[in-house]
Amino acid sequence: MKLDGSIVSNLQAALASARRFRDKPVYPDTLNHWRNVLSHAHYLLGKGQIGEINAIRNLSSALGAELEQRKLDPDKPHL
């Protein structure tokens, strides 16, 4: 995945928008982008050759929780 900026800044942006749109409808492309950022973070963590590992772990955990909550709630609006 090609990201503009660091993985930390991308995780922060994805987490902020996931929280901002917590109870609002989002486009499937938006959900896919959040999932792709999270997947890329997991890939980098698996390689173990990255700086800021604690920040990436914490942010990816928080973003994963946001996405999981959205997936588990059938009343959560989607476009």
C-alpha positions as CSV (number, residue, x, y, z in Angstrom):
1,M,0.0,0.0,0.0
2,K,1.3,3.4,-0.9
3,L,0.8,6.0,1.9
4,D,1.3,9.7,1.9
5,G,3.2,10.4,5.1
6,S,4.2,8.0,7.9
7,I,2.2,5.0,9.0
8,V,1.7,6.8,12.4
9,S,0.2,9.9,10.7
10,N,-2.0,7.7,8.6
11,L,-3.2,5.7,11.6
12,Q,-3.9,8.9,13.5
13,A,-5.9,10.3,10.6
14,A,-7.8,7.0,10.1
15,L,-8.6,6.8,13.8
16,A,-9.7,10.4,14.0
17,S,-12.1,10.0,11.1
18,A,-13.4,6.6,12.4
19,R,-14.2,8.2,15.7
20,R,-15.7,11.3,14.0
21,F,-18.0,9.1,11.9
22,R,-18.7,6.6,14.7
23,D,-22.5,6.8,14.4
24,K,-22.7,8.2,10.9
25,P,-22.8,6.5,7.5
26,V,-19.6,6.1,5.6
27,Y,-18.8,5.0,2.1
28,P,-17.5,1.4,1.6
29,D,-14.3,3.0,0.1
30,T,-13.7,4.8,3.4
31,L,-14.1,1.6,5.4
32,N,-11.7,-0.1,2.9
33,H,-9.1,2.7,3.3
34,W,-9.3,2.4,7.2
35,R,-8.9,-1.4,6.9
36,N,-6.0,-1.0,4.4
37,V,-4.1,1.4,6.8
38,L,-4.7,-1.1,9.6
39,S,-3.5,-4.0,7.5
40,H,-0.4,-2.1,6.5
41,A,0.4,-1.3,10.1
42,H,0.0,-5.0,11.0
43,Y,2.3,-5.9,8.1
44,L,5.0,-3.5,9.3
45,L,4.6,-4.7,12.9
46,G,5.1,-8.3,11.7
47,K,8.4,-7.3,10.0
48,G,9.6,-5.8,13.2
49,Q,11.9,-3.3,11.5
50,I,10.1,0.0,12.2
51,G,10.5,2.8,14.6
52,E,7.7,4.1,16.8
53,I,6.6,0.6,17.4
54,N,4.6,1.4,20.6
55,A,2.7,4.3,18.8
56,I,1.9,2.0,15.9
57,R,0.7,-0.8,18.2
58,N,-1.5,1.6,20.3
59,L,-3.0,3.3,17.2
60,S,-3.6,0.1,15.3
61,S,-5.3,-1.4,18.4
62,A,-7.5,1.6,18.7
63,L,-8.4,1.7,15.0
64,G,-9.1,-2.1,15.1
65,A,-11.5,-1.6,18.0
66,E,-13.3,1.1,16.1
67,L,-13.7,-1.0,13.0
68,E,-14.7,-4.1,15.0
69,Q,-17.4,-2.1,16.9
70,R,-18.7,-0.8,13.6
71,K,-18.8,-4.4,12.2
72,L,-20.5,-5.8,15.3
73,D,-23.3,-3.3,15.4
74,P,-25.9,-4.2,12.8
75,D,-27.7,-0.9,13.3
76,K,-24.5,1.1,12.4
77,P,-25.4,3.1,9.3
78,H,-23.5,2.4,6.1
79,L,-23.9,3.9,2.7
